[in-house]
Each structure stands twice: as structure tokens, then as C-alpha cells.
């Protein structure tokens, strides 16, 4: 089986794998946390992209629950997206 043929892991499977490898989250070191973030497809080298992904997840969850999204969260998200767009065009 090649790398391309490996099945994608669900979030639940990633969580179970991480707990088996590293134990409870509160005991993870930086390397363990970085490995888990990479399993989720988050590039830890790009903190702006990480922050955008994190905030988008927060906004999505709040909207799914019918909650209002605080204006400062939306403002921060917009500023980070502008920064990312600026970095791409440079």
C-alpha cells in the first residue's frame, strides 16, 4: 500500500491515535502537540494560517449552535486573512 492509498483518518481516529501515542493531552510536550496538529493538516510553521483555521472553526461552531459570533473575533479573523493575502501577493 502506498502513501496515496492510505485511508484518511477521522477526527475521532486521530484523537484515539494521539492518546495512545502520547497519553492524556495535559502531558503532551511541544513535539507531541506539533505531531497531532500535522495529523489534522495544520502547518505549524505558518502561524497565521493556523490562527485563521482555528478562528474559522470557532466561528463555524458558534454559528452551528445558533450563537452570535463576538465582533472582536470577526475583526481579528478579517485582519489575519488580510495579512495572509498580503503575504501571498508579495
C-alpha positions in Angstrom: 0.0 0.0 0.0 1.4 3.4 -1.0 1.1 6.7 0.9 -1.6 7.8 -1.5 -3.6 4.7 -0.9 -3.8 5.1 2.9 -7.3 5.9 4.2 -7.9 9.3 5.7 -8.3 9.3 9.5 -11.4 10.8 11.0 -11.1 13.3 13.8 -12.1 10.6 16.3 -9.4 8.2 15.0 -6.8 10.9 15.2 -7.7 11.6 18.8 -7.5 8.0 19.7 -4.2 7.6 18.0 -2.7 10.6 19.7 -3.9 9.5 23.1 -2.4 6.0 22.6 0.9 7.5 21.4 1.3 10.4 23.9 -1.1 9.8 26.7 -3.5 12.5 28.0 -3.3 15.9 26.4 -2.2 17.6 29.5 1.0 15.5 29.4 1.9 16.3 25.8 5.2 18.1 25.1 5.7 20.5 22.2 6.8 17.8 19.8 3.7 15.7 20.5 1.4 18.6 20.1 3.1 19.6 16.8 2.7 16.0 15.5 -1.0 15.9 16.3 -1.5 19.3 14.6 0.2 17.9 11.5 -2.2 14.9 11.6 -5.0 17.4 11.4 -3.4 19.0 8.4 -2.2 22.2 10.2 1.1 23.5 9.2 2.8 24.6 12.4 5.3 26.7 10.6 2.6 29.1 9.4 1.1 30.6 12.5 -1.1 33.0 10.6 -2.7 30.1 8.7 -3.1 28.2 11.9 -4.8 31.1 13.6 -7.1 31.6 10.7 -8.1 27.9 10.7 -8.6 28.0 14.5 -10.8 31.1 14.3 -12.8 29.8 11.4 -13.5 26.6 13.4 -14.7 28.7 16.4 -16.9 30.8 14.1 -18.4 27.8 12.4 -19.2 26.0 15.7 -20.8 29.1 17.2 -23.0 29.6 14.1 -23.9 25.9 14.0 -25.2 26.3 17.6 -27.1 29.4 16.7 -24.8 31.6 18.8 -23.7 35.1 18.0 -20.0 35.4 17.0 -18.3 38.2 19.0 -17.4 41.2 16.8 -13.7 41.2 18.0 -13.3 37.6 16.8 -14.6 38.5 13.3 -12.4 41.6 13.3 -9.3 39.6 14.2 -10.2 36.9 11.6 -10.5 39.6 8.9 -7.2 41.2 9.8 -5.4 37.8 9.8 -6.9 37.0 6.4 -5.8 40.4 5.0 -2.3 39.6 6.4 -2.3 36.2 4.7 -3.5 37.7 1.4 -0.8 40.3 1.6 1.9 37.7 2.2 0.7 35.7 -0.8 0.9 38.7 -3.2 4.3 39.8 -2.1 
